[in-house]
Amino acid sequence: MLNVPSSGALDLLSLGALVHRLDTGIIPFRKATECRIHVSGGEFNVAANLSDCFRLNTGVASAMVNYPVGDLIAERVRAMGVKPFYKRFDHDGVHGPNMATVFSDQGLGVRAPVVFYNRSNEAAAKLKAGDFDWKTIMAGGVRWFHSGGIFAALSATTPGVIIEGMKAAKAAGAVTSLDLNFRAKLWQISGGLETAQKTLRSIVEHVDVLIGNEEDLQKGLGLKGPDVETKSKLDPTAFFGMMGDVAKQLPNVKVVATTLREVHSTNRHDWSAVAWVEGQTHVAPTCELDVLDRVGGGDGFAAGFIYGLLTGESPADSIKLGWAHGALLTTFPGDTTMSTVEQVRDFAKGGSARIQR
């Protein structure tokens, strides 16, 4: 079983890149005249959700650039109640280093969302082992340490930061988790599929909890999927069919969880989630989502699921909390939560969209 420490100055510490997303809403970016700015990052989103919605004490270790974009991002980190631990870089006024930019529109109906990036000369990619004083950061105790595959793919040095952080977290008694978040474009730039699998395998040796679907497991870790016929994207058969290989090849991994999503249109999804917890399987309910902004839904699931495990909920109830929070997050603009823990618990118990008076 997971041995989650009962107390610590930080309930969760995330390690990863902070980014800002320029969101033009339903207008395609090439026709846009204005946009919203959302602060994001797969690892940060989990810490932000756990702080703002679930009222836990969280922190984020990341790169920060001393220029106005960095100031904007740092302000949003503070606003979500997340304690920052930054390796700071100075901007040269022209070339950077930079805080990465994500460009997106939300799509509508039959028109899918479009997302693209500018991660040129990204400060987070310059992070290397030794940049963080983990002993000091974790001096008050840390219960859970979280990172992700996107951060691992940024450069040849970022995987070393993750491994160093996980080793320090393990020494402090923390549970460790990794969201595989396999992104073919990032790994293509960073050395291709072979490099991705070798790198992620070396990280997963230090991981207790994996977040990822069967594609993440196959492409990111090189695991072989069984020959199963799935009826839909909501069918967990393929996912559960891989867990024997996980148990055999990754014996340190105690939990694997992921969301299930059937996309009917940009704004109408069927949504569920599954988890394998030390040989036991759990499936969340299925609901129909009216999606406003799908970005961050997976991080919302991860936060709710981790919250359940941190607070002593059963695996079955934890997966429902993750499913409920991920669903609610897609109804808000931006990448991080605007929900409350009461709303999440009500929905996890079967709540409805009836007006609250």
N, C-alpha and C positions, 0 to 999 in steps of 0.2 A: 504493500500500500504506500501511497504518497505520505511522506512524513513532513507535514507542513508545520513550521514553527508556530507556536501559539501567539507570539508577540514579536515586535521589532519596530524600530523607528520608521522603517519603510515597509509597507505591506507588499509593494511591488516596485522594482527598479527596472526600467526599460533602457535598452541600448540600441540606438539607431539614428538614421538621418532625419533631420527636420526639414520640411519642404513647405512651400506655399503654392496653393492651387488657384489659378485664375479661372473663374467659372462664369461663363457667359449665359448660363441658364438654357432656355430652349432655343436660343439663337446660335447658329453655327459660328464657330470662332472667326471664320473668314469674313463674316458679315457683321460682326459685333461692333458696337460703339461704346459699350461699358461692360463691367464685370464685377463680381464679388471676389474677395480674397479670403480663402480658407487656409488655415494653418493645419498641417497634416504630417504624416509619416507613420507607416504601419505600426511601428513599435510605440511611438509617442501616443498614437490614438488609443491604444490599450490603457496606458497610464492615465491619460486624460479622462477616459470614460470611467475608469475605476475611481478616480478622484471626484469628478463632478457629479456623476449619477450615483455611484455606490458608496461615496463618502469614506473612501479609504485613503491612507497616506501613501503617495506615490512619488517617484522621481524619474528623471530621464537624464541619461548620459549621452551627450551629442556634441557635434561641432557647432560653433556659433561665430559668425563673422561680424566684425565691428563696423557696420554701416546701416543705413536706414531700413533695408529689408530685414536684416538681422534684428534690429530693434523692434520691428513690427512682430516678427515671429516670437521673440522673447516675451513681448507683452501678452501675447495670446497664451503662451505656456503658463505665465503667472496667472492669467485669468481663469484657467482651468484648474488651478490649485496644485500644479505639478512642480515639485522642487527640482530646479535645474542643476546639473553638474556639467559645465561646459569646458571644452578645450577651445580656446579663443584664437581666431585668426584675424589679421588686419587686411582690409581691402585696399588694393593699390590705386583705386579710383578709376580704373579702366578694365583690367582683365579679371580681377577677382583676388582671391578665391570667392566663390559665390555660394549663396544658399539656393538649392535647386528649385526650379520652377516646373510646375505641372500645369498644362493648359487643357481645358475641358469644356465641352458643352454637355447638357443633360439629355439631349435627344428628346423625342416625343413620339409615342405611338409606334408606328412601323419604322421610324428613324432612330437608329441606335446611337447611343452616346459615342463621342469621339474624344479620345484622350491621347495627348502626346507630351513630350518632355523636353526640357533643356537642363541637363545635368553637367554641362561643360564646366570644367575647373571647379567641381563641387568640393566644398570644404570637408564634408563628411567622408569623402573618398580618400582624403589625406590622413585620416585617423589611423594610428598604428599602435601596437602593443606598447605599453609604457606611458601612454598619454593621459591615463586616468589613475589616480591614487585610490585604488579599490579599497584598500584597508581603511582609509579615512572615510570614504563614501559609505562603507558598510559598518562603520564603527558602532553605530547604535543598533545594529541588527537589521537584517533584511529577510523577508519571508519568501519572496518569489522574485526570480530574475528572468526577464523576457527579452528576446531579440528576434531577428527575422532574416529570411533568405534574401530579401532585396538589399539590405545593408551588406550582407555577405558578398553580394555580386558587384559592389561598387568599385572595388580595387583589389589588388593582391594583398593589401595590408589589413583590410577590414575583418577578414575571417580571424586573424590573429587577435584582434581586439575582442571579438566575441568569445573565443576560447579562453582568453585570459580572464575576462569578466565572469564567465561561467565557472571557471576553476575557483576564483575568489568567492563566488556565491556559494558554491558547494562547500568550501571550507567554512563559510559562515553558517552553514546548515540550511540554506535556501533550496527550494524547489526551482528547477530550471525549465524553461519552455522556449520553443522555437516555432515560429510560423514560417513554414517552408516557402510560401509565396513565390513559387517558381515563375520567373519571367524570362522567357527565351531570348528576348532582345537584349536584356542586360547581360546574360551569360554569354551570348554570342560575342559581345564586345570584350568580355572578360576571359575568353578562352574556350568557349564552346561547351558542349554537353559533358565531355569527359572531365573537364576542369570543374564544372558545376557539381558533378556527382562526387568527385574526389574531395572537393572542398566541403560540401554539405555533410558528407559522411564523417569527415574529421570533426565537424562541429557536433553532430548528433551523438557522438560518443559521450558527450557531456550533458545530454538532454534527458529529462524525465518525461516531459509532455510535448507532443508534436501536434501542431495544427496544420492540417493539409488534407487534400482529397487524393483520390487514387492517381490522378495525373501528376500531382506534386510528388507523390511517393515513387512513381515510376520514373519520371524524368529527372527529378531532383536527386533521388537516392539510388536509382537503378534497380529498384525492386521489380519483380515480375508479377504481373497481374494474372489472375486465373481466367480461364475461358468461361466466362459467365455471360448470359444474355440479360441485359437490363431492359426493363420495360420503359423506363423514363429516367430523366435526370434525378428523380426523387427516389429511385430504387437503390437501396443501400447494399445490394448484393455484391457488386464489384468491390466496394470499399471493404466490407467485412471479409470478403474472400482473400484480401491481401494481408489480413492481420496475422495469419499463421506465419507468413514470411517475415513480418515485422518482429514477431516474438522470437523467431529463430535467428535472424540476422542482427537485430537491434535489441538484445536482451535487457539493456538498461532502460529502454523506453517503456513506461508503465501505462501511458494514456495516449491515444490518438483520437482527434476529433475534427470534424469539418461540417460546413454547411452544405445543404442540398438545395439547388435552385433550378426550377423549370421556368424559362423565360418565354412568356407568350407574346408580350410586346414590351417596349421599353418601360412602360408604366404598370404592367400587370405581370406579377411573378407568383408562382407557387413556391413556398419556402418551408424548409425543414432543416434538421440537423441530426448528426449521428455521432456516437462516441464508442470507442472500444477502451474499456478500463480493466486492465489486467485480466483479460480473457472474457469479460462480460460485455455484452453489447447493449446499447441503449439508443432508442430512436425518439426524437422529439415529435410533437404533433406536426401536421401540415396546415398551413394557412395560406389564404390568398392575400398578396400584398398589392396595395396601390402605391407605387414607388414614386417618390418625389426626386430623390437623389440616391443612387445605389452605391456611390463611393463611400467606403468605410463600413459597409454592412458586415463584412467578414471580421473586421477588427471589433465591431460591436458585439458580435457573437463571442469572440475570444475573451473579451472583457467580462461579459456576463458569466461565461463558463468558468473562468478563473475565479471570479468573485464567489461563485458557489463553492468551489473547492477550498478557497481561502477561509470561508466562513463555516465550514463543516457540513455543508449540504451533501446529500447523497449524490452519487453520479447521475442518477435519473433526474433529480431536481436541478442539478447543476446544468445539465444539457438543456433543460427547459428554460432556465434563466438566460443562458446564452442565446438560445433561439428567440426568446421574447425580446431581449434587448437589441439583437441584430435586426429584427423586424421593425421595431420602433425607430431605430436609427435611420432607416431608409425613408422615413416620413419627414425628416428634417433636412434643411439645406446644410451642406458642409459635411466634413469628414468625421466630426466628433459629436458626442451626444448632446441632446437637449432634454432628455428624458429624466425622470426621477426614479429612484429605486422602488417607490410605491407603485408607479405605473408599470414597471417591469414585472414586479411580483404579481400584480393583478392580472396582467396579460398571460403570464406563465401559468396561472391557475385557471385560465379559460375566460378571462375578461373580454369585453366587447367594446365596440366603438360608440356605445350609447353616450350621450352627453352627460358630463359630470356637473351637477348643480350644487 
